[in-house]
Amino acid sequence: MDIYETSGSELQNEAHAPDQKWVDVAKQLRNEVKNARDEQFHRAIGGTQNTTIYAYKGIKMPILNNSDGCLRSDFNAQKCLRLIYTGLRVYQVNMPHLEQESQFITNVVNIKAGTYRLLHLIKETVKVNDEKVPQVDLSEFTDTAWNQNIIAHSILHSFTDFMTEASRAINYMKNKKLMRHLKEDKKEDKWISKHQQ
């Protein structure tokens, strides 16, 4: 069974699932995005060269870097998960650019489902910022089929890099057994907030 094929009740209980579920969801989403990037590049752009040739063409999408608390040298689980959440929200809001390329990307539905699933897991574990996220600014691009291809490819390229680092961070949290502590911290925060009112 596909990891994304779950009922609503299963989704509600997923935040209490074993830490391995987090790793599986993140890894599968990363693989789906990478496969979509490669498929779209070869089918829409017709490239035989390296996929990075059209990446990052003036489109600023979230990536995880040294200051995000997601690297082992300076690891901060809460900060890292919040930044993964915020980044995933940006990719989720910009999903229509990938849906426009559905003739070239056969797994857009899986990417949407995996993104939603990982967002849900994080939101159930740490406090997150749910402010409205704007779509990426594409004002410098004229509305042509070629530019739509390049925009989708750039988003997929950044999303692949983002999910590679996010998957590593989530796997590190699982290995260090940090998920359990984060869930306990959130329960404690809820209890304190309730009894301070």
SERO-4910 file (N, C-alpha, C, O; in steps of 0.05 Angstrom, whole numbers):
BEGIN
 pado doro    nc1    nc2    nc3   cac1   cac2   cac3    cc1    cc2    cc3    oc1    oc2    oc3
  Met    A     17    -24      0      0      0      0     17     25      0     38     26     13
  Asp    A      9     45    -15     24     70    -16     22     84     11      1     84     23
  Ile    A     44     96     20     45    109     46     26    132     48     18    140     70
  Tyr    A     17    144     25      0    167     26    -30    159     26    -47    176     30
  Glu    A    -36    134     21    -64    125     20    -74    118     48    -72     95     56
  Thr    A    -84    138     62    -95    133     89   -121    147     92   -127    167     78
  Ser    A   -137    137    111   -163    150    117   -160    174    134   -138    179    145
  Gly    A   -181    189    138   -180    212    156   -173    205    184   -158    220    197
  Ser    A   -185    183    194   -179    175    222   -150    167    226   -138    173    246
  Glu    A   -139    154    205   -110    147    207    -93    172    207    -73    174    221
  Leu    A   -101    192    192    -86    217    191    -87    231    218    -67    243    226
  Gln    A   -110    231    231   -112    243    258    -93    231    278    -81    245    294
  Asn    A    -89    205    276    -72    191    295    -43    189    287    -27    178    301
  Glu    A    -37    200    263    -10    196    252     12    210    269     34    200    269
  Ala    A      6    232    281     26    246    297     35    229    321     57    233    332
  His    A     19    209    328     27    191    350     39    165    340     45    147    355
  Ala    A     43    164    313     55    141    301     85    139    308     97    159    317
  Pro    A     97    116    305    125    113    310    142    133    294    134    141    272
  Asp    A    165    140    304    182    159    291    190    150    263    195    167    245
  Gln    A    190    124    258    197    114    231    178    124    210    185    128    187
  Lys    A    153    128    218    132    139    199    141    166    189    137    172    165
  Trp    A    152    183    207    162    209    198    183    206    176    182    219    156
  Val    A    201    188    182    224    184    163    213    174    136    221    183    115
  Asp    A    194    155    137    182    144    113    168    165     96    171    166     72
  Val    A    152    181    110    136    202     96    155    222     83    152    229     59
  Ala    A    175    232     98    194    251     87    210    240     64    215    253     44
  Lys    A    219    215     67    235    202     46    219    198     21    229    203     -1
  Gln    A    194    189     24    178    184      0    171    211    -14    171    212    -38
  Leu    A    166    232      2    160    258    -10    185    267    -25    183    278    -48
  Arg    A    208    264    -14    233    272    -27    236    257    -54    244    269    -74
  Asn    A    231    231    -53    233    215    -78    213    223    -99    219    224   -123
  Glu    A    188    229    -90    168    237   -109    176    263   -122    173    266   -147
  Val    A    186    283   -107    194    309   -118    217    306   -137    218    318   -158
  Lys    A    237    289   -129    260    285   -146    252    272   -172    261    280   -194
  Asn    A    234    252   -171    225    238   -195    210    258   -213    212    257   -238
  Ala    A    193    275   -201    179    295   -216    198    315   -230    194    322   -253
  Arg    A    218    323   -215    238    341   -226    251    329   -251    253    342   -272
  Asp    A    260    304   -249    273    291   -271    254    286   -295    262    290   -318
  Glu    A    230    277   -288    210    271   -309    203    297   -324    202    298   -349
  Gln    A    197    318   -309    190    344   -322    212    355   -339    207    366   -360
  Phe    A    237    352   -329    260    363   -344    263    349   -371    267    362   -391
  His    A    260    323   -371    264    308   -396    240    310   -415    244    310   -439
  Arg    A    216    311   -403    192    311   -421    185    340   -430    176    343   -453
  Ala    A    188    360   -412    180    387   -419    202    403   -431    198    419   -450
  Ile    A    226    400   -420    249    416   -430    265    401   -450    279    413   -466
  Gly    A    263    375   -450    276    359   -470    306    358   -466    322    355   -485
  Gly    A    314    361   -441    343    363   -436    356    336   -433    345    317   -423
  Thr    A    380    335   -443    398    312   -439    420    319   -421    435    302   -411
  Gln    A    423    346   -416    444    356   -398    436    354   -369    414    344   -363
  Asn    A    453    363   -351    448    363   -323    423    380   -316    419    401   -328
  Thr    A    406    371   -298    381    385   -291    386    412   -278    368    429   -277
  Thr    A    410    418   -269    416    444   -256    418    467   -276    419    490   -268
  Ile    A    419    461   -302    424    482   -322    402    503   -321    407    527   -326
  Tyr    A    377    495   -314    355    514   -314    344    519   -285    323    531   -282
  Ala    A    359    510   -266    350    513   -238    356    542   -228    373    555   -238
  Tyr    A    340    550   -208    344    576   -195    344    599   -214    360    618   -211
  Lys    A    327    600   -233    325    622   -253    309    645   -242    287    651   -251
  Gly    A    321    659   -222    308    682   -210    284    676   -193    269    694   -185
  Ile    A    280    651   -186    257    643   -169    268    636   -141    283    616   -138
  Lys    A    260    651   -121    270    646    -94    251    628    -79    229    637    -72
  Met    A    259    604    -75    244    585    -59    259    577    -35    284    579    -34
  Pro    A    245    567    -14    259    560     11    280    538      8    275    518     -7
  Ile    A    302    541     21    322    519     24    331    519     53    327    539     67
  Leu    A    342    497     62    352    496     89    382    500     88    396    488     72
  Asn    A    391    518    105    420    524    105    432    523    134    418    514    152
  Asn    A    456    531    137    471    528    162    458    541    186    462    532    208
  Ser    A    443    563    182    432    578    204    404    567    213    392    579    231
  Asp    A    395    546    200    368    537    206    365    517    228    343    508    234
  Gly    A    387    509    241    386    490    263    380    462    254    373    445    270
  Cys    A    384    456    228    378    429    217    404    413    212    403    390    204
  Leu    A    427    425    217    452    411    212    463    401    239    459    413    260
  Arg    A    476    378    238    485    365    263    502    382    280    501    381    305
  Ser    A    518    400    268    537    416    283    522    437    301    533    445    321
  Asp    A    498    445    293    483    465    307    454    458    308    436    474    301
  Phe    A    448    433    316    421    422    313    402    433    334    408    432    358
  Asn    A    379    442    326    357    451    343    331    440    332    321    450    312
  Ala    A    321    419    344    298    404    333    273    422    329    261    421    307
  Gln    A    266    438    349    242    455    346    245    475    324    228    479    307
  Lys    A    268    489    324    273    509    303    273    496    275    262    507    256
  Cys    A    286    473    273    288    459    248    260    451    237    254    456    214
  Leu    A    244    439    255    217    430    246    200    454    238    184    452    219
  Arg    A    203    476    253    187    500    245    195    511    218    178    519    202
  Leu    A    221    510    212    230    520    186    223    501    164    216    509    142
  Ile    A    223    475    170    213    455    150    184    461    144    175    460    121
  Tyr    A    168    466    165    140    471    163    135    496    145    119    495    127
  Thr    A    149    518    152    146    543    137    153    539    108    139    548     90
  Gly    A    175    525    103    184    519     75    164    503     60    158    508     37
  Leu    A    153    482     73    133    465     60    108    480     53     96    475     33
  Arg    A    100    499     71     77    516     65     81    532     39     63    535     23
  Val    A    106    542     35    112    558     11    109    539    -14     97    547    -34
  Tyr    A    120    515    -12    118    496    -35     89    488    -39     80    485    -62
  Gln    A     74    485    -18     45    478    -20     30    500    -35     14    494    -52
  Val    A     34    525    -27     20    548    -39     27    550    -69     11    559    -85
  Asn    A     52    543    -76     60    545   -104     56    519   -120     65    517   -143
  Met    A     41    500   -109     35    475   -123     20    480   -149     24    463   -168
  Pro    A      3    501   -153    -10    505   -179      9    506   -202      2    499   -225
  His    A     34    516   -198     54    517   -220     61    489   -229     68    485   -252
  Leu    A     61    470   -210     67    442   -217     42    429   -230     45    413   -248
  Glu    A     19    437   -220     -6    425   -232     -9    434   -261    -20    419   -277
  Gln    A      0    458   -268     -1    467   -296     16    449   -314     12    448   -338
  Glu    A     36    436   -302     54    418   -317     45    389   -315     62    371   -319
  Ser    A     20    384   -308     11    357   -303     15    338   -327     16    313   -323
  Gln    A     16    349   -351     21    332   -374     50    322   -375     56    302   -388
  Phe    A     67    335   -359     95    327   -358    103    314   -331    123    301   -329
  Ile    A     86    318   -311     91    308   -284     68    290   -277     46    299   -273
  Thr    A     73    264   -274     51    245   -270     45    241   -240     25    227   -234
  Asn    A     61    251   -222     57    246   -193     51    270   -176     57    271   -153
  Val    A     39    291   -189     32    315   -174     14    309   -150     17    321   -129
  Val    A     -5    291   -154    -24    284   -132     -8    273   -108    -14    279    -85
  Asn    A     11    256   -114     27    244    -92     44    266    -78     47    265    -53
  Ile    A     54    285    -93     70    307    -80     52    323    -62     60    330    -40
  Lys    A     28    330    -72      9    345    -55      2    330    -30      1    342     -8
  Ala    A     -4    304    -32    -12    288     -9     11    285     11      7    287     35
  Gly    A     35    281      0     59    278     18     65    304     33     73    304     56
  Thr    A     62    327     19     67    353     31     47    357     53     54    366     75
  Tyr    A     21    352     48      0    355     68      6    337     92      3    345    115
  Arg    A     14    312     87     19    293    108     41    302    126     39    301    151
  Leu    A     63    312    115     86    321    131     79    346    147     87    349    170
  Leu    A     64    364    134     55    388    148     39    381    173     42    392    194
  His    A     21    362    169      3    353    191     20    341    214     15    347    237
  Leu    A     39    324    208     56    312    228     71    334    244     72    332    269
  Ile    A     82    353    230     97    374    244     79    391    261     85    398    284
  Lys    A     56    399    250     37    416    265     27    403    290     21    416    310
  Glu    A     25    376    290     16    362    314     38    358    334     33    349    356
  Thr    A     62    366    327     85    361    345     97    386    357    105    386    380
  Val    A     99    408    341    110    433    352     91    456    345     75    454    326
  Lys    A     94    478    360     79    502    353     90    514    327    114    516    324
  Val    A     72    521    309     80    531    283     65    557    277     45    563    289
  Asn    A     76    572    258     64    597    249     47    590    224     57    581    204
  Asp    A     21    595    227      3    589    205     -7    613    190    -29    614    179
  Glu    A     10    634    189      3    658    174      1    651    144     12    632    134
  Lys    A    -14    668    130    -18    664    101      9    666     87     25    684     93
  Val    A     14    648     68     39    648     53     33    657     25     16    646     11
  Pro    A     48    678     15     43    687    -13     56    669    -33     75    654    -28
  Gln    A     45    670    -58     58    655    -80     84    670    -87     87    693    -82
  Val    A    102    655   -100    127    666   -108    123    688   -129    104    686   -146
  Asp    A    139    709   -128    137    731   -147    148    723   -174    172    717   -177
  Leu    A    131    722   -194    139    714   -221    136    737   -241    133    733   -265
  Ser    A    136    762   -231    130    785   -248    150    789   -271    144    801   -291
  Glu    A    175    778   -267    195    782   -288    192    762   -311    205    764   -331
  Phe    A    173    742   -307    170    722   -328    145    729   -345    124    734   -334
  Thr    A    148    728   -371    125    731   -389    110    704   -389    122    683   -384
  Asp    A     84    705   -395     67    681   -393     69    665   -419     52    667   -436
  Thr    A     90    649   -421     94    631   -444     96    602   -434    102    598   -410
  Ala    A     91    583   -451     94    555   -444    122    549   -435    126    533   -416
  Trp    A    142    560   -449    170    555   -441    176    565   -413    188    551   -397
  Asn    A    167    589   -407    171    600   -380    157    584   -359    167    580   -337
  Gln    A    133    574   -365    119    556   -346    135    531   -340    137    521   -317
  Asn    A    148    521   -361    165    497   -358    189    504   -339    195    488   -322
  Ile    A    201    527   -344    225    534   -329    217    540   -299    232    533   -281
  Ile    A    195    553   -295    185    559   -268    180    533   -253    190    530   -230
  Ala    A    166    515   -265    160    489   -252    186    474   -246    189    462   -225
  His    A    205    474   -265    230    460   -261    246    473   -238    257    458   -222
  Ser    A    247    499   -237    261    513   -216    249    506   -188    264    501   -169
  Ile    A    223    506   -187    209    500   -161    216    471   -154    222    465   -130
  Leu    A    214    452   -173    220    424   -167    249    420   -159    255    404   -141
  His    A    267    435   -171    295    432   -165    301    441   -136    314    428   -121
  Ser    A    290    464   -128    293    474   -101    279    456    -81    289    451    -59
  Phe    A    255    446    -89    240    428    -71    255    402    -66    255    392    -43
  Thr    A    269    392    -86    285    368    -82    307    373    -63    312    357    -44
  Asp    A    322    396    -66    343    402    -47    332    406    -19    344    397      1
  Phe    A    309    420    -17    297    425      9    290    398     23    296    395     46
  Met    A    277    380      8    268    355     20    292    336     26    290    320     44
  Thr    A    314    339     11    338    323     17    348    330     45    353    312     61
  Glu    A    350    356     51    359    365     77    338    360     99    345    352    121
  Ala    A    313    364     92    292    358    112    291    329    120    288    322    143
  Ser    A    294    311    100    295    282    106    318    275    123    315    259    142
  Arg    A    341    286    118    365    281    135    360    290    163    366    275    182
  Ala    A    348    314    166    343    324    193    323    307    208    327    301    232
  Ile    A    302    299    195    281    282    208    293    255    215    287    244    236
  Asn    A    310    244    198    323    218    204    341    221    229    343    203    246
  Tyr    A    355    244    230    373    250    253    356    251    279    365    241    299
  Met    A    333    265    277    316    267    301    306    239    310    305    233    333
  Lys    A    299    222    290    291    195    297    313    180    311    309    167    331
  Asn    A    337    181    300    360    167    311    367    177    339    375    161    356
  Lys    A    363    202    344    368    214    371    344    213    389    345    223    412
  Lys    A    322    201    379    297    198    395    287    226    404    278    229    427
  Leu    A    288    246    387    280    273    394    250    278    390    239    296    403
  Met    A    236    262    373    208    266    367    191    264    393    173    280    397
  Arg    A    197    244    409    182    239    433    183    263    452    163    271    464
  His    A    207    275    455    211    298    472    195    322    462    184    337    477
  Leu    A    195    326    435    181    348    424    151    346    429    137    365    435
  Lys    A    140    321    426    112    317    431    105    322    460     84    335    466
  Glu    A    122    313    478    118    318    507    119    348    513    103    358    529
  Asp    A    138    362    501    140    391    505    115    406    496    105    424    509
  Lys    A    103    397    473     79    410    463     55    405    482     39    423    487
  Lys    A     53    380    492     32    374    511     34    391    536     15    401    547
  Glu    A     59    394    546     64    410    570     56    440    565     44    453    582
  Asp    A     64    450    541     57    478    534     26    481    534     16    502    543
  Lys    A     12    462    523    -18    463    522    -29    463    550    -48    478    556
  Trp    A    -18    447    568    -27    445    595    -23    471    610    -40    481    624
  Ile    A      1    483    606      8    508    619    -11    530    609    -22    546    625
  Ser    A    -15    532    583    -33    552    571    -62    549    582    -74    569    588
  Lys    A    -71    525    584    -98    520    594   -102    529    622   -122    540    630
  His    A    -81    524    639    -84    529    668    -75    558    675    -78    566    698
  Gln    A    -65    573    655    -59    601    660    -83    619    654    -83    643    661
  Gln    A   -103    608    641   -126    625    633   -144    630    656   -165    644    653
***
